[in-house]
Amino acid sequence: MNIWIDADACPKPVKEILYRVANRKAINVVLVANQRLSVPFSPYIKSLQVEKGFDVADNKIVELAKKNDLVITSDIPLASDVLNKGALVLTPRGEQCTVDTIKERLTMRDFIETMRASGIQSKGSATFSNKEREKFANQLDILLNRTLKKI
């Protein structure tokens, strides 16, 4: 199992949780971004810098992710693509996406995009909170324990 992080927009507290998990459970964690990232020295933690450009990092994650890998992202189209490959998806806010729930999320995303294109302003995402950090850590632990037992 590998953990792929859509790192350009991933909150620092989430990355720090994943660094600890990588070392504690000996799981490879790869941060994919279109900028250079500094990561702790570890045989389990790597960064992969891709070219700048729209969806370049997302496309690389889709290319590399395999069945039972875990992808950390809040990007709904990326989540859909990797779910279709049999990967697992967890958002930085601790919400697991599944094949059953991703269609609803895609529909809502498209609706919001249509509203924005019509000139209607929406609020951005709320600030990342300690409660969400805790939720992410708990959901990650549950997901890893369940998945690692199967593999």
Buried (B, 14 or more C-beta within 10 A) or exposed (E): BBBBBBBBEBBEBBBEBBBEBBBEBEBBBBBBBBEEBEBEEEEBBBBBBBEEEEEEBBBBBBEBBEEBBBBBBBBBBBBBBBBEBEBBBBBBBBBBBEEEBBEEBBEEBEEEEEEEEEEEEEEEEEEBEEEBBEBBBEBBEEBBEEBEEEE
